[in-house]
Amino acid sequence: MPTDTEEKTTRFTGSKIPNLIRAKGNEPSNFHTWKIQMQAVFMEQELWDVVYGKEKANIPTLVKTKTIKADVDGVLRDVKQIGNEVEYEKALVDNAGWTKKDRKAWRILTECLDADSITLVEHSGTTAIAWARLYNYFSTASSRESGTIFKQISTYECEEDMDVDEWLTDMRKLYSRYKSHGGNNMPDSLFAENLLLLLPNSWTHWCGTYEQTTKGKTLNSEIVISDIRTEWARLCRRRPSALASIFTARAAAERKRKSDASFANSARPTSVCKSGHLTAK
């Protein structure tokens, strides 16, 4: 069921845009995809030049006429300081078209912000200023996050006892998060190369053969993932125990963990209670 904000946005822009959200815990911000969707809406509404700051208004800062105390020939007198009200009012009339566009763009923008994000732009004088503030804030945050994910992708090795299918799924999720943060230092071809490099040592021969067959070609991660999964399925059919050994190793590790915990508990100091039973101190 759509929220009130989603319904208003749909009626006003003709498009349904999810709210911009800040990163919270393990949930990343959706800024990278959000700004692309918002730009499409603003361009459709012929407002992008206003939002981006290309189309600007020429409205001076209002200075009101007021009376001040001033020293005139050694005497403190009331002096009228002339403001620019007339010039300001004329500028408002001359820029009425721009003002209307800016207010419409502001309405669209604020309807697509969550409660946390809207505080970043509440004192912005124009939509262009608000957009710049959002861009600067979220681009910096996204850059830090994408750098962290880049490192995770580059170091997440597939161990010999891991399920290769599960590992590939994890890697795809990481890369998707990386791209959603605007990461551009790892193109798809480099991600595909990482997949081959991070496979277990037992895959060395297969990887070498694969690299020879794809030499001179630009790797595509989806094709590489599909080929790795095909080989993994073949290995599992050829050695039915291969997949079972993974779960056997996990079960053995779990038994060892429980055994170690049991030993640790049994090694705790004990005393005899009044009923004659041993109790842990």
N, C-alpha and C positions, 0 to 999 in steps of 0.2 A: 504494500500500500504506500503510495507516494506521500512525502511529507508536505506540509503547507508551502515550504520554500520551493520544493521541486515543482509543485503545481503552479505557483506564481511565475516561476522562471519559465516554465513551458508555455504559459499563456502569453508572457511578455516578449519572449524571444523566438518562439516557434521551435525551440530546441530544448532538450533536457540535459542540463549540465550538473554533474555531482558537485557538492560543495567542496571548496578547497579546505583541506584539513592539515594541521600541523602534525609532525611526527610525534607519536605517543608510544612509549615503550618499544616493543618490537615492530609496531606498525609504522611503515614509512609514510611520509607525506605524498600526496598525489599531485604535487605541483607540476611536474614535467608534463604529464598528460593533460592536466587541467588547463594549463596556459595555451596548449595547442587547440583544445576545444573552445576556449574562450576567444582566442584570436579568430577562429572560424566564425563564431557568432557575431563578433564586432564587425568583421568584414562584410558579413551578410547584411547587417544593419547599417552599413556605410558609416561606421563610427570608429574604425581602426585608426585613422589619421588623428582623431581627437585623443584617443586613448594612448597612442604611441608618442604623442607630443609633436607630430609633424604639423598639424593644424592648430595654431595657437590663437588666443584672443589678445587683443591690444587694449587691455583695460587697466588704467593706472590705479595705484593704491589710493583709496579715498582719504583725503585730508580735509577735515571739517573746519569751517570758519569759526574762530573763537577769539575771545577777548583775553589779552594777557597784560600783566603789569610790566611796564618797561620804563627805563630811565630816559626822560626827554629833557635835555638841557639842565640836568641835575635835579629834575623833579620827577617823582614816580607817578606815572599816568597810566590810564587804561588805554591800551592800543589794540585795535582790531587786526587780527592776523587772518588774512584772506585764504580760504581753502580752495579746493578744486572741485566743488560739488557740481558745477555746471559742466565742466569737462568730463567728470566721472559719469554723470547721467547721460551725456551724449554718447560716451563710449559704450555704455550698457545697451543703448538703442542700436548703435552700429554693430554690436557683437551679439545681438539677440539670437541669431541663428546658431552661432557657436555655443552660446549658453544652453540653448535647448538640447543640442547634441550632447553636451557634457553632462547635463542632468540625466538624460536618458542612459548614457553609458554608466554613470555612477549608480543608477538604479539596478541595472543589469549586474554590475560588478558586485555590489553589496548583497544582492540576493544569492550569490554563489559563493559566499564566504561563511565559514562556521563561526561560532561565537568567539573562539580564540583568535582567529585570523583577522576578524573585523576590527579588533583593537589596534592593529598595526596601521590602519588607514583612517581612523575616525577623525583625525584632525587635518587631513589632507585638503588643500585648497581646491584642487582639481582632480579629475579622474586620472590624468596623466601622472600627477605626483603620486597618487595612490598606487597605480600600476608599477611605477618605478620602485616604490618602497617594498611592495610584495616581491618583485623580481629580485631585488638586491638581497632581501632577507632569505628567501627560499633557495635562491641559487647558491648562496654561501653554505647553507645547511645541507643542500643536496650534494654539493661538491665534497663535503667532509664524509657524508654517508657513502657516496659512491666509491670513494677511496678505500673505505673500510671493506666494502663488499668486494672490490677488486682484489684486495689482499686475500680475502677468504676464498675466492674462486681460484686464485693462483696457488694456494697451499693445501686445498682440500683433496688429499690423495685417496684413491680407492684402495683400501687394504685387501690383502688376499682373502680374508674371511668375510668380506662384505658382499652383499647382493648388488651386482652391477646395475641392475634395473633401478633399484632404490637410489643408488649413488647418482645415476644419470638424472633421475627426477629431481634430486636435491640440487644438482648443478644447474639444471634448467631454471629452477625457482630462483636461485641466486642471481643468475644472469638476467632474468626478467626484472628482479628488483634493481639490479645495477642500471639497466636501461631506463627504468621508471624514474630513477634519480638523475637522469640526464647524462650518465656516464658515457664518454666517447673515446676513452683511451684504449678500450678493448673492443675492436670491431668483431663482427661475427666470425671472421676467419681466424682471428687470434684465439677466440674462445674455443673454436673447433680444435686448434692445435693444442690448447691446454688440456682438453679432454683426452687426447692421445697420450700426452706426456704424463698425465696423472693416473693412468691405469696401472694395475699391479705389475710387478716384474715378470710374472708368468705370461703376460701379454706382449712381451718385448718382440718376439718373433712376428706375431700377427701385426703389431704396429709398424715394424720395419717393412713388411710386405705391403701393408696398406699405404704407407708413405711413398713407396716406389710406384704403385699403381696410380696414385693421385699426383705424382710429381709434375710440376708446371701448371697445376690447376689451383684455382682459388677454392679453399675448403668451405663447405657450407655446414654449419653446426647441426642442422636438422638431418642432413644426409649422414653425417658422421655418427650421430646418435643412433640413427636407424641401423647403420652397418654394425655398430658395436652391439646393439641389442640382438641382431641376427646372429652374430658370432657367439654371444652369451647363450642364446637359446640352443645353438648347435652343441656347445660344450655341455650344457645341462642334459641334452638328449644322449650325447655320447657317454657322458659320465653321470648317470642318475644320482650318484652319491655326492656330486659336486655341490648341488644346492643344499642337500641334507647336511653336508659337513659344516656349512655356515651356521645352521641352527644348532648343530651338535656343539660347535665351538662356543656359541653364545650360551647354551645350556650349561656347559662346563664352567664357563666364567661366572655364571650366576650361582652355581653350586659352590664354587670356591669362595665367592663373596659371602654367601650364607655361612659357610664353614668357618671362615675367618671371623665373622661376626659372632658366631656361637662360641668359638675359642676365646675371643676377647671377653665375652660375658662370663665364661667359666673361670677365667683368670682373675676376676674381680675378687677382692677380699671378702670373706664370709665370716659370720658369727653364728652362734647357736642361740636361738630364742628360747623362751621359757618352755615352749611346747616340745623342744628338742629338735626342731627343724632348722636346717641351714638357711640363713638369709644373707643377701648381699648387703655390704655396707654402703 
